């Protein structure tokens, strides 16, 4: 007893969307050309953060 077309679509469409989302999330740095800078207190784009710190005189 096989699955109907609707059943296959119900199984495969969310699976493909989930895989696509994971790939997009995994390669987001390469897609945008920016890298994330992470420390204990913040999560920000590295370039933007460094520019901001230079302006404030902290770097």
Beta strands, then each sheet from edge to edge (+ up, - down):
strand 1: 36-38
strand 2: 43-45
sheet 1: 1+ 2-
end
